[in-house]
Amino acid sequence: MIESLTLENFLSFEKAVIDFGKVTVLVGPNASGKSNVIKALALLACIGKAEKSEDLQSLCKDCLHFASIEQIFFDPNKEVKIRANLKIKGQPASYEFSLNSKGILTDEKVTFGDNVLLHRLDKDRVRYLTETEGVINVLISQSCLSLSYPPQDVHPMLREVKDHLGGIYTYSFNADDIRSESPVGFNLSLRRDGSNLAQTLHTLLTSDRSRFIQIENVMKSLIPEIVEINLPVTMDGTCTYLAIREKGIDKILTYHNISDGTLRMLAFVTALYLGGSLVAFEEPENCVHPHLFETLTDLCRKSPVQVVITTHSPYLVDQVSPEDLRLVMKEEGKTRISHVKDVEKIRRLLEEGIWLGEAWFSELIE
């Protein structure tokens, strides 16, 4: 579990600490900085998933799609600092790094309990704790992340921390991208935009049918018109695609005729059932009827993974508790994130019949 994230000089953040619960909803207007929290999570995910020594310049380009590393700096004259506080197997853990505008890592550290598992002693020398609790010093490029490709005999909890970060998945589904054919082949990694949803579901159908049936049953409960989800294969056997059988319609609906909302909900449910340590969704309410929001948030609470959602929909806010909300606002170009200050006041408003989303939209929440 990620307990908190500290962002300094990163994108629109001068300095902020974001606390996370089982379900966390970042709510705020457009351009307030909600997506920048997701970008920070995506960057940590890329560091955790890396299978070779990676430099942050490459990760910022490949994962965040920035042309240069300078774009992540709020102030180019100061260092970017990111720290994730974790809880793994009931123990506190953390990962942090500092980076200057030249792409040089000035600090990097991993802790678990009372142990420092990794520490960058200077720009190109890293100390690792070994499995026998000895230490090894390794020379590494001053721009390369030492967590991304540790030596073989490091302490096993270092890999646990790495895998926990690698278990972060961030999604911003696009129905037009989902509405396409996907190559046939084993793949349980759903892309950020959902464009390989058919391939992922086909993999589940052929290799983990019980999980596929769970997803199908959830979709049937969300949208009762659905009778069956199919993943036909093209005539040449190279691609698969989404198809749905609906009540009262003899002909199977292929992806061309499936609604945007149904495609997005299917991607959302699939992402939850694929698992991980944390999944983050940007504006999952788009194209989805508000009457499904209660079920959507209930799925998040019951999911084994930690969930982060960004939204500016008062209808989605209605379905969460005040403790789940993080209020995101931008003042003088700086993003600030806060908890609901007076939870009891909000509870009184709710007792008076004012919905939580209405209270936020009417600026009664602060």
N, C-alpha and C positions, 0 to 999 in steps of 0.2 A: 504494500500500500504506500502511495505517496502521501505523506502527511502535510507537507508544505513545499512551496517553491519560492525561492528568493531570486528576484531579477534586478540587477543593477546595470544601468546604462545600456539596456537591451531594447532596441526598437523604440517604442513610445514610453518605456519605463525608465524613469530616473532612478527610482528605487521602490520596490514593492515586495511584500510578502503575501502570498496567496495560500490560505489554508484549504485543504481538501477533506471532504468527508466521503462516505460511501457513494453518495450522489451529490454532485456540486453543480449548481446552475449559475453561470456567469450571465448576468442580465445588464443590458445597457443599450444606449442608442447606437446607430451606425457610426463607424469610425471612432468608437470610444477606446478601442484597444483589446477587445475580447479575443479577436483572432491572433493577437500577438502572444497571448498565453498559450494558445494551441501551437503556435510556431515554436515556442520554447520547449513544449512537450515533444514536438516532432523532432527537434534537434537532439534531445536526450535519447529519443527512440533510435535515431540513426547511429548515435554513439554506441548504444547497447547492441544494436544488430550488426555492427561492423565486424567483418571477419578478416580484416587485414589492417595494418597500421594506416590510420586515416588522419589527414590534416583538416582542420576546421574550414579552411578555404574551400576544399572540395565538398565537404558536407553541406556548407551553406549554399553552394551552387546546386548540388544534387537533391538535397532534401527540402530546402527552403526556396530554391529557384531564384536566388539572388545572383546578380552578375558579379558582385565583388563582396568581400567580407566587410568592407567599410559600411555597407548598407545596414548592418545589424546594430550599429553604434548610435545611441542617442546623442552622445557628445564624443566626437572623434578624438578629443584630447584626454579622454579617460578610458579606463579599462572596462570591458564587459565582464561581469561576474554572475555566474549562475550556480545556484546550490539547490539540490533536491534532498529533502529530509525524508527518509523512508522508514518503514517498519517491515522487517523480513523475519519470518519465523518468531515473531513476538519480540524481536530485538531491534533497537534503533540502529539505523545505518544512514549513510549520507554519501553523496557524490557532489563535488564542486570543482569548478575551474575558473581561471581568470585569463583574459586574453587582451592583448593590446591591439591597436589599429593596424599594426604591421603583420598581424596574423601569428604573433609569437605567444605561446602559452607561458605565462609567468607563474602560474600555480595550478596544481591539480591534486586532488586528494580524495581517497575513499576510506570511510570508516565503517566498522561494524562493531557494535557494543563499545568496548573500551580500546579496541585495536585499530591502529592505523594500517590499513591493508596496502595502500599505495600512496606515495607522496612524491611530488616533483620537487627535488631538493634545489635545483636551479633550472635554468631554461632547457638544458639538454641532458639532465641526469635524474633518473627516477629510482626510488627505492620501493621494492615490493616485499611484503611479508610472505614467507613461504609456508607450505603445508605443515612443516615441522616448527613453525614460528621463528625460523631464522630470517635473515634479510639478504636480499640480493640487490645490487645496484646495476642499473642498465643504462647505457647511453642511448638516447633517442633524439630524433630531430626536434628542435624547439617549436616546430609548428604541428607536430603529430601528437595525437591524443594517446596517452599511455594506457588508458582503459580499453581502447578499441581492439588491441591485439596483445594481451599480456603473455608473459612466458608460461611454459607448460607447468612448472612446479610451484605456481603461486598458491596462496591460501585459497581453499575451495570457496570461501564466502565471497571472495572477490568476483568470482564468476557468477555467484548468486546475484550480487548487486548488478553486474553487467546484464545478466539475463532479465532481471526485473525491469531495468530501463528498456531493454530490447522488447519487453512485453507491452510497451506502450504503443497504441495504435490510434491514429487521428484520421477522422473521416469528414469529408465534405461532399456528399453524394450529389451527382448530377444525373438526372433521369435520361438525358440524351446520350450520355456516355454509357449508362447501364443498358440502354436499348440497342444492343449490338450482339454480334456473334463473338464467341471466345474460342481460342484454340483448345482442343481436347488435351488434357494432361494433368497430372497430379499437382494441385496448387491449393493450399489452405491459407494463403496470404491474400486477403482482399485488398485491392488497391484503394487509395484514398478517395478516388472519385467513384468507386464501385464499378468501374468499366469491365472488370473480369468476374462479375458476380455469377454469371452462368458457369464459368469454368470452376469457380469455388464450390458452387452448389452441386455441380456434376461430380466433383471430387468427393463431396460428402455422400452423395447418392450411391456411389460405387465403392466407397471405402469405409464409410461410417454411417450406415443407413439409419441407425437409431437417432443420431443427431439430426439428420436430414428430416426425419419424420417429426421430431420435436419442432423444428422450424416450420414445417408445413402445418402442423396442428395450431401453432401460435397464429400463423397467418389466417387460418380458417376461423379462429376465434375473433380476430381483429376485423376480418372482412368475410362475413358469413356466405357471401356469394361464391367464394372460392371452394371448389370441390377437390381440386388436385393441382399440384405443381409438377410440371414435366420439364425435363431437360433433353429434348430430342437432339440427335446428332445429324449433321448435314449429310447429303448423299455420298460425298467423298470420304466421310468419316473423320475429317480433320478438325471440325468445329462443332460446338454445341451452342444452344441458345435457350432462352427462357420461353416457356409456354404455360398457360393456365387454362384449366377447364372450369367453367363457371356454371352455376345452376341455371337451367332453362335454356342453355345455349349448346346446341349439338356440336358445333365446330369449336375446336381448341383455339384459344386466342394466343397468337404468337406475340413476341415482344413488340412488334409494330403497333399492336392494338391494346397493349396493357397501359393503364393510366400512369401518369407520373407519380401520383401518390402511392399507388400500389408498389411500383418499382422501388421507390425510396423506402417504404416501410419494410419491404422484403430485404433490402440491403441492411437496414438498421437492425432487424431481428437477427439476420445472419451474422453480423459483426458481434452482437452480444453473445451468440452461441459459439463463435470461434474462440472466444476466451482471450486471455492475456492478463496482464497485471492491471492495466487501465485502458479504457477506450474513451476517446473524446469525439463528440459529434458537434459540428458547426451547423446551427439552425436546422435541426431535424424536423421542425414543424412545417417547413416549406412544402407546399402541395399536399399536405396531409390535413384531413378534416379535423377540426378542433375536438369533436366528440371522441377521437382516438387518443387524445393527449393523456387522459387519466391512465389508460392501459399502457401507453408508452412509458410513462414515468414509473408505473408499477413494475413493468418488466425490468427497468433499470435497477430498482431497489432489490428485486429478487435475483438478479444476475450475480454470478460469482465474481464478476470483475468490478473494479471501481469505475465509476462513470462520471465524465465531465461533459456538460452541455453548454453551448453558448446560444443565447436567444435574445430577441427583443420583442417576443410575443407575450402580451399580458395573459393570453389564454393558457399558454404553457406554464407561466409563472403560477397561475391559479392551482396547479396540480402538485406543487411542492410545498414544503414547510418553510417558514421564515429562516430556520437554521441552515437550510440548504442553499440559500441565496448568497451570492456575492455581487455587490453593486459595483458596476464598472462605469467610470466617468473620466472624461478628459478635461483637465483644467490647465490653461496656458500651455497646451501642447503636451502635457504630461498625463499619462494614464494613472489613475488611482483606483484601488480596489478596497472595498470595505464590507464588513458584515452589516446586517440589519442592527442598528444601535439599540432600538427599544422593542424587543420581541414582545413584551407584555402589551405595549400599545397596539401592535399589529394583531395580537390575539383578541384584544377588545374590539378592534375594527371588524375582525372576522365574525365575532359573536353578534355584532350589529348588522351583519349581512353584507358587509363590504368584502368583495373578493380580493385575494392577495394581488392578483394581476391588476385589478382596478386601482388598488392602493398604490402600487408602484407607478402605474401609468399616470395617476393623478398627483404624483410626487408627495404622497403621504408617508412614504418609506424613506428613511435616511439612515 
